[in-house]
Amino acid sequence: MKYRRLELAELELLEKEFIQFLASNHITAEDWIKMKENNTKEMNGLLDIFSDIVFDKTLDKLEYLEFISPLDIKTFFCDKEKIYLLGLKYQSGKSINFQDINLGSELVDLINDSSISFEIYSAEKSYQPDRKQELFKMIENGCLISREGTLYKTLDNWKVAKKER
């Protein structure tokens, strides 16, 4: 197994896909019920294979990740060869908690508030050991997938605007 077995709640969300997976392996609903009762080793093997397929497809498509703590935002653009980090760290001013605010409109207002000081930082690196394994590890350690990368793009625009001043 390359990743981990999907949890029951995750499998329930993917019920249609799992049924298609079983059908493509010529396993009927009746066969599955018998397998769960009599052959848990084979059942677990199929769950492991399905889980790996789901994670592989998800990680292939993944472009943006986010990790938000009370005083720090880390956003990632996950290119094919490298991963790019853009971060925003609270430094001083009125008290804030990034986990308690709307990271859309409220973040822009905070960034533009002259009474609050932030540090924007960036980094890039190649994947270790490989792209999928590193992204999976990041997700397991608390990063959330962002479909649109809005937060990354907001910080990137702010970084560019800040340089132009």
N, C-alpha and C positions, 0 to 999 in steps of 0.2 A: 504494500500500500504506500502510495507516494505522499498522501496528505493525512487525512483522518476520516473516519466514518462520519457521515452526516448524522446529526442528532434527529430524534423523532420529529420534533417540530419542523426542522428543515425538510425532512422527507415528506411530511404532510403537505408542505407548500409545493412540493415537486411531484405530487401524486400522479398527475397526467404523464409527466416525463418518465416517471418510474414504470408506469404501466406500459408505455411505449418501449422502454428498455427491455422489460420482461418479454413483451410480444416479439421484439426483434431477436430475442434469444429463444423463441419458440416455447415460452413458459406461459401457460394459461393461468387464469385466476385459481382454478382448482389445483393445478400443479403447485402454485405458490403456497396455497393453504397447506397442502400435504408436506411441502418442503419445510415450512415453519414448524410443523409438528414433529417431523421425522428426521430431518436432515439439516440441523442448524448449521453445520459446517459449510455446506453448499450455500445455504441462505446467506450466511455471513460473508462468504466469498463474493456473492452477487452484490450485496450491499456495499462492500469495499470497492468493487469495480465501478459501480454506479457513482459512488462518492468521488472517486478519482476522475471520472469523466466530467462530472459537474464542476469540480474545482478546476480542472484543466480548461474547460470552456470559459469559465468565469475569469480566470487569470489571463487567458489569451486576450480577452476583450478589455481588461482593466486598463484605465488610463490615469485615473486620479484617486488618491487616498488622502485622508485627513486624520489628524490626531489633535484633539483639543483638550487642554488642561486649563485650570483656572486662570493662569497668567501667561500662557503660551499657546500659540497656534502653529502647528506644523502641517503644511500642505505639500503634496508630492505629485509631480507629473511623472508618470511611469512610461518612458519612451521604450523602444525595443532594446536599445543597447545600454542606456543609462537611466538613472533615476535622479530627478531634480527636486530639491527641497527649497521651498520658500517658507520662512517662518516669521512670526510676529510675536515679539516678547514685550510684555508690559514692563516699563521701567519705573515710572513714578507718576504722581498726580492723583486725581480722585480714584477711589477704590473701584476696581472692576473685577468681574469674573467672566471669562469668555464662555464658560459653560452655561451661564444664566442669561445670555443675551441672544437676540436674533442675529445670526452672523451674516445677514444680508444688509438690510438698511441700517440697523443699529451699529454695525461694525464700521460702516463708512462714516457715520456721524462721530463715532469715537476717534477714528483715525484723524478726522478733521478738527477735533477738539484740541485747541492749543494748550489746554491745561493738563493734558495727559501726554506723557512721553513714552514712545515705543522705539524698539530696535527692530529693524527688519534685517533678516539675514538669509543667506542662500548658500547652497552647496550642491555638488553633483558627484555622482560616483557610478562606477560600473557595478553590475549585480554580482553578488557573491552568495552561494556558489553559482546559482543561475537565476534568471528572472522570476520564474514561477515559484521556486522555493523561497526566495527572499520576500516576494510579495505575500505569499501565504503566511510566512512567519510574521510579517508586519500586521496582517489582519488578525492573526491569532493573538498578537500582543496589544490589540486595542485600536488599530487604525480602522477607519470606516471607509467604505467605498463611496466615492462621489461620482455620480453619472456624468454630470456636466462640467465639473471642475470649477464651479463658480467662485469658490473661495480662493483657489489658486490664482485664477485670473484676476480677481479683485486685488490680491496682494501684488501680483505682477504689475498691474496698472499703477498701483500706488507707488511701487518701487521706481518705475519709470518716471512718473510725475515728480517724485521726490528728487531724482537725479537732475531733472530739467530745471529745478528751482535754483 
